[in-house]
């Protein structure tokens, strides 16, 4: 009777191993080739992206850039 359930235990062990490997791979550190996550972007890079997309004009970009760079002093 125990041998009849052996295949079920084997399948469960394989599923657990796949889940553990998947979890470990998803938690690994990012490579240099990975795009930066939203959390790691600086305020200046977000501002530059907004300017590049045309969401803000040149005057607003320069003023906000000045404010960001001057604030660090």
C-alpha positions as CSV (number, residue, x, y, z in Angstrom):
1,X,0.0,0.0,0.0
2,X,2.9,2.4,0.8
3,X,4.5,1.8,-2.6
4,X,1.2,2.8,-4.2
5,X,1.5,6.3,-2.7
6,X,5.2,6.7,-3.6
7,X,4.5,8.4,-6.9
8,X,2.4,11.0,-5.1
9,X,5.3,11.8,-2.7
10,X,7.7,12.1,-5.6
11,X,5.4,14.6,-7.4
12,X,5.1,16.6,-4.2
13,X,8.8,16.7,-3.7
14,X,9.3,17.9,-7.3
15,X,6.7,20.6,-6.9
16,X,8.3,21.9,-3.7
17,X,11.8,21.9,-5.3
18,X,10.5,23.9,-8.3
19,X,8.8,26.4,-6.0
20,X,12.0,26.8,-3.9
21,X,14.2,27.3,-6.9
22,X,11.6,29.8,-8.4
23,X,11.6,31.8,-5.2
24,X,15.4,31.9,-4.9
25,X,15.8,33.0,-8.5
26,X,13.1,35.7,-8.2
27,X,14.8,37.1,-5.0
28,X,18.3,37.2,-6.5
29,X,20.1,40.6,-6.9
30,X,19.6,42.3,-10.3
31,X,22.4,42.2,-12.9
32,X,23.9,45.3,-14.4
33,X,21.9,44.6,-17.6
34,X,18.6,44.8,-15.7
35,X,16.7,48.1,-16.0
36,X,16.7,50.1,-12.8
37,X,13.6,49.5,-10.6
38,X,11.3,52.4,-9.9
39,X,12.6,52.5,-6.3
40,X,16.2,53.0,-7.3
41,X,15.6,55.9,-9.7
42,X,16.7,59.3,-8.5
43,X,14.5,62.4,-8.6
44,X,16.7,63.9,-11.2
45,X,16.4,60.9,-13.5
46,X,12.6,61.0,-13.2
47,X,12.7,64.7,-14.0
48,X,14.9,64.1,-17.0
49,X,12.5,61.4,-18.2
50,X,9.5,63.7,-17.9
51,X,11.3,66.4,-19.9
52,X,12.3,63.9,-22.6
53,X,8.6,62.8,-22.9
54,X,7.5,66.4,-23.2
55,X,5.4,66.4,-20.0
56,X,7.2,69.5,-18.8
57,X,8.7,72.4,-20.7
58,X,12.3,73.6,-20.7
59,X,11.7,76.4,-18.1
60,X,10.0,74.1,-15.7
61,X,12.7,71.4,-16.2
62,X,15.5,73.9,-15.5
63,X,13.8,75.4,-12.4
64,X,13.1,71.9,-10.9
65,X,16.6,70.7,-11.8
66,X,18.0,73.8,-10.1
67,X,15.9,73.2,-7.0
68,X,16.9,69.5,-6.8
69,X,20.7,70.2,-7.2
70,X,20.6,73.3,-5.0
71,X,18.7,71.4,-2.2
72,X,21.6,68.9,-1.8
73,X,23.9,71.7,-0.6
